[in-house]
Amino acid sequence: MLAANRNQLVRFFTGRTGSLAEAEDVVQEVWLHVGQTSPDRTAQPSPGPPPGPIANPLAYLHRVGMNIVLDRVRANGRRQRRDSGYVDATTSVVGAEAVDDAPSAFDTVAGRERIDRLTAALSGPPEGAMRVFRRHRIDGVSHADIAAEFGISRSAVEKHVAVALRHLRKALDE
């Protein structure tokens, strides 16, 4: 029945989908669906009573095809909503152009190199100033607590932080 009415089904689904290629895909899926529900198939039977004869096979093929078209439309809508959410989250609009907010490969590599230089500078000299800087800026300890911990004045803590900042700035500018 499907082979005899294939051209008519393709025309019908082309009108519903707006695309000959999409209609061909729908007819192919109808063929697969009918092959799975056929009572003479060799695969394992589905649970429940066996299907009875179909009173109007052409109407049945149209209904199966329309169900497939509706499933595709729903899937397309879900895909578009999902993709638009992703695009909205990762792009911004400048003028009439959508611009990707992700950093370029060059910016990513440059950022990694900057972090490597900063890490090396934090572990390098001047050791006393860096130790005070790490306690204040990284660990979040106050100047007064650092002064008490290292047995130095608050003014010395501030000077150590200033020396460390100059050293780090110089290391990052190189």
C-alpha positions as MATLAB code, in Angstrom:
seq = 'MLAANRNQLVRFFTGRTGSLAEAEDVVQEVWLHVGQTSPDRTAQPSPGPPPGPIANPLAYLHRVGMNIVLDRVRANGRRQRRDSGYVDATTSVVGAEAVDDAPSAFDTVAGRERIDRLTAALSGPPEGAMRVFRRHRIDGVSHADIAAEFGISRSAVEKHVAVALRHLRKALDE';
ca = [
       0.000    0.000    0.000;
       2.838    2.408    0.887;
       4.787    1.662   -2.286;
       1.696    2.103   -4.456;
       0.860    5.517   -2.924;
       4.396    6.775   -2.309;
       4.238    9.689   -4.797;
       0.883   10.861   -3.438;
       2.225   10.684    0.148;
       5.354   12.636   -0.769;
       3.208   15.365   -2.373;
       0.904   15.441    0.662;
       3.765   15.760    3.155;
       5.612   18.263    0.954;
       2.581   20.520    1.359;
       2.591   19.992    5.131;
       6.332   20.424    5.695;
       7.197   22.880    2.923;
      10.192   20.782    1.882;
      10.520   17.895   -0.536;
      13.505   16.514    1.379;
      11.576   16.670    4.659;
       8.585   14.952    3.009;
      10.871   12.166    1.718;
      12.192   11.706    5.262;
       8.655   11.531    6.652;
       7.612    8.887    4.114;
      10.763    6.922    4.986;
       9.852    7.092    8.688;
       6.302    5.982    7.849;
       7.832    2.988    6.053;
       9.934    2.189    9.142;
       6.937    2.594   11.447;
       4.700    0.375    9.338;
       7.489   -2.200    9.140;
       7.745   -2.274   12.947;
       4.008   -2.706   13.505;
       3.424   -5.202   10.700;
       1.921   -8.480   12.022;
       4.101  -10.582    9.712;
       7.425   -9.174   10.932;
      10.084  -11.580   12.179;
      11.179   -9.441   15.134;
       9.809   -9.951   18.620;
       6.100   -9.069   18.843;
       4.984   -6.070   20.838;
       3.169   -6.641   24.137;
      -0.612   -6.671   24.111;
      -3.109   -8.038   21.637;
      -1.992   -8.348   18.011;
      -3.148   -5.493   15.776;
      -6.220   -6.156   13.695;
      -6.793   -5.332   10.046;
      -6.751   -1.662    9.093;
     -10.052   -0.503    7.587;
      -8.556    2.366    5.541;
      -4.804    1.781    4.999;
      -4.215    5.064    3.124;
      -5.822    7.111    5.912;
      -3.695    5.156    8.391;
      -0.517    6.063    6.454;
      -1.563    9.723    6.417;
      -2.220    9.674   10.189;
       1.117    7.990   10.938;
       2.866   10.536    8.712;
       1.129   13.504   10.339;
       2.126   12.201   13.773;
       5.724   12.060   12.550;
       5.461   15.604   11.147;
       4.085   16.857   14.492;
       6.885   15.101   16.392;
       9.436   16.773   14.112;
       7.825   20.200   14.556;
       7.871   19.803   18.348;
      11.488   18.621   18.323;
      12.428   21.546   16.089;
      10.736   23.978   18.487;
      12.557   22.471   21.470;
      15.848   22.642   19.585;
      15.296   26.286   18.629;
      14.357   27.261   22.196;
      17.386   25.447   23.571;
      19.722   26.953   20.973;
      18.318   30.458   21.350;
      18.826   30.222   25.114;
      22.429   29.216   24.536;
      22.954   31.955   21.954;
      21.380   34.546   24.280;
      23.688   33.453   27.089;
      26.898   33.453   25.044;
      26.482   36.390   22.648;
      25.716   40.053   22.741;
      24.299   42.250   20.000;
      26.386   45.141   18.715;
      24.422   47.127   16.161;
      22.748   44.486   14.033;
      25.477   41.866   14.519;
      25.583   39.100   17.113;
      29.019   38.955   18.716;
      30.317   35.925   20.593;
      31.260   36.897   24.152;
      33.769   34.073   24.520;
      37.388   35.195   24.477;
      39.355   34.471   21.328;
      41.982   31.737   21.307;
      44.670   34.435   21.361;
      43.123   36.095   24.438;
      42.839   32.727   26.191;
      46.500   31.890   25.600;
      47.575   35.401   26.602;
      45.551   35.107   29.822;
      47.137   31.761   30.668;
      50.601   33.177   30.065;
      49.774   36.146   32.305;
      48.601   33.801   35.071;
      51.811   31.759   34.730;
      53.924   34.930   35.047;
      51.875   36.045   38.055;
      52.274   32.637   39.725;
      56.027   32.712   39.144;
      56.227   36.280   40.485;
      54.240   35.359   43.608;
      56.683   32.603   44.476;
      59.810   34.635   43.664;
      61.710   37.397   45.455;
      61.273   39.575   47.470;
      60.291   36.719   49.763;
      59.282   38.704   52.859;
      57.118   41.107   50.881;
      55.499   38.249   48.966;
      54.755   36.340   52.143;
      53.006   39.403   53.614;
      51.199   40.052   50.301;
      49.893   36.465   50.096;
      48.632   36.601   53.681;
      46.827   39.903   53.035;
      45.537   39.647   49.445;
      45.078   35.904   49.038;
      44.303   34.717   52.565;
      42.380   37.900   53.469;
      44.177   38.553   56.762;
      44.104   42.144   58.035;
      47.202   44.333   58.320;
      46.999   44.325   62.130;
      46.852   40.515   62.306;
      49.753   40.158   59.853;
      51.809   42.639   61.882;
      51.150   40.603   65.031;
      51.863   37.302   63.237;
      55.232   38.413   61.812;
      56.223   40.697   64.700;
      56.425   43.837   62.542;
      54.590   47.172   62.543;
      51.451   47.900   60.498;
      53.499   50.442   58.553;
      55.956   47.678   57.638;
      53.063   45.490   56.465;
      51.835   48.303   54.233;
      55.335   48.808   52.827;
      55.712   45.069   52.164;
      52.373   45.041   50.291;
      53.461   48.085   48.241;
      56.823   46.446   47.388;
      55.066   43.226   46.389;
      52.575   45.109   44.182;
      55.443   46.944   42.402;
      57.225   43.639   41.879;
      54.116   41.946   40.497;
      53.299   44.869   38.220;
      56.843   44.814   36.844;
      56.699   41.017   36.356;
      53.380   41.243   34.481;
      54.531   44.125   32.261;
      57.599   42.198   31.047;
];
